[in-house]
Amino acid sequence: MLYFLLQADATLFFGRFHSLIVHLPIGFILLAAILFALSFVKKFHFLAKSLPLVLSFSAITAIISVFFGFLLATEGGYPDGSFFWHRFMGIAVALLSILSILLILGYFDKKNSGKSLQSRMDILFIESEIKGQKKMLGLILGASVVGVSITGHLGGNLTHGEGYLFAYAPEFVQNIFLDEELDADLYEFPQDPDSTLIFDHIIQPILIQKCASCHDAETQKGGLQVSSLEHLIKGGETGPALEEGAPESSELYKRVTMDPKSMKFMPPKGAGLSYNEITLLKYWIENGISRELAVTNEEIPEEVKGYLETAYGLSTRKKSHYEKAQVAAAPEDVLDGIRKLGYRISTLSDENNFLDVVALKKISKEDLEALSQIKEQITWLDLGEAGVEDAWMDLIASFPNLTRLLLDNNPLTDKGAVSLAKLEHLETINLYNTEVGDSTLNSLASIPSLQRAYLWKTKVSKELAGKLAEENSVLKVDLGIMEEEKESK
């Protein structure tokens, strides 16, 4: 029998009976406390006679419960703090149960030690002879009730997760007993949506919240940690927890999506991952388990975007540079002077100081140089049909916050236009009806932020535009081919 118990599977088999047996001492202790309280009433004196039997059962079942609890503990995967106090209080309750039956049996009463159990019980519970032993028994039973309540609460936390008891309590009760800051602290998002990463800022906190009690650095149940992507890739005793691009082959995904009744289901305690959390996890694994995958990725399905926006209040729209950056306001007298040169100037938003500048006529190089006074503030610049030349491109390329640039219908070639690759925040460019070619497009394609390039009636080849469309899903090159075909018909 001992050999059988020492085997790991047998230990856990018997250990899991702990959750069944533990209810017996709870019931006997509460029953003993009720009988003891009622025995103070004269017509219920007779109930005291059942105390030795009830307390004997409470002591025996408490000892058995503690034994099976030790067997269950070999499974591991329990938070150290709650586990220590649950075990400590469980042993304390068992000792109190033993102490109470010894007191009833007269083990500490030398004076009446030779008398029968019935005689000692009569002496102990006669109203006119309330002895110190009776007071002591009351204290022990009171401590047992308190102890079994605390032990049960801690056991519930271990089984169902922290806060299980008060999860549906009124709000004022939750405010007292639940630590809301823990979950809130797990989700700390950058102000820039482009910097909000699906793994680091969402999936990782989900796994820490729901899986770390069994798979942190201390417990490492099954040899697995969920504290970092590196640990997940390394996996545990069953191998890597993640397989790039293959959710169905990833052990982590399989465990959180299997039948909750299965012994291998994760997490075994507390609430499992929700449908939306599982959908997000699947999408992330399918897309290469990349740490760099952001919530603003254009390929994210609408279902996942909706979940991110509603559950976490995140914006899945990629913000423009001018929506994230801050610049000082341009002096009004400077703006007035530039307007007199033939420019229309307006602010983009009341929330920032960025400007939209449009040339209303042909300009000179000196007119363009005047814009250098507000080059920090200009983010949209329209110089279409303004007579801009190749030699001016270096000046335009020095405007650090340009996100939209219109240079259509100007005598521009690759000689000058390739300089525009220095505009690191450029998102849209229009070079319609210019002489630029493949060299310019290749240079522009190196700008990570560039999303649209309008290149109708230029020397850019269809072959290069098609190649870039395959290589860069973000950049859309518009050659106006469809419009030209319509016109030819």
DAGI-V610660 format. One line per field, one symbol per residue. ss: DSSP state (2 for helix, 1 for strand, 0 for the rest). phi: phi as a letter, one per 30 degrees, with the letter a starting at -180 (. if undefined). burial: + if it has 16 or more other C-alpha atoms within 10 Angstrom, else -. Layout:
ss: ???
phi: ???
burial: ???
//
This chain:
ss: 022222022222222002222222222222222222220002222222222222222222222222222222200000022222222222222222222222220000000000002222222200222002222222222222222222222222222200000000002222222002222222000000222012222222222222222220000022200000222222010010000000222022222220000000000000000022222222222200000001000000022222222222000000002222000000022222222000111110000000111110000022222222220001111100000002222222000000011100000002222222220000011100000002222222000000011100000002222222222000011100222222220
phi: .ddddddeddddededdedddddddddddddddddddddddedcedddddeedddddddddddddddddddddddiiceedddedddddddddddddddddddddidccddcddddedddddddcdedbdcddddddddddddddddddddddddddddcjdiedcecdeedddddcccdddddddcbcdddedcdcdddcbdedddddcbddcbcdddhdiicccdaddddddibdcjedbbeibedcdedddddcdeedddcdbddbiddddedddddddedddcjhddddcdceddddddddddddddcicccddddeddcdbbdddeddddddddddjccbbddaddbcdbccbdcadbcdddddddddbddddccbccdhcidcedcddddddddcdcbbcbdhbdcbdecddddddddcdcbbbcehbcdbddddddddddeddcbbcbdhbcddddddddddddbdddcccciddddddddd
burial: ----------++--++-+--++-+++-++++++-++-++-----+++++-++-++++++-++++++-++-+++-+++++--++--++-++++++-+++++++++++----------+--++++++-------++--++-++-+++-++++++++++++-++++++--------+---+--------+-----++++++++++++++++-+++++++--+++++++++-+-++++++---++++-++++-++++++++-------++++++-++---++-++++++++-++--+++++--+---+++++-----+++-+--++-------+----+--++-+-+++-++---+++++++++--+----+--+--+++++++++++++++++-++-++++++++++++++++++++-++++++++++++++++++++++++++++++-+-++++++++++++----+--+-----++++++----------
//
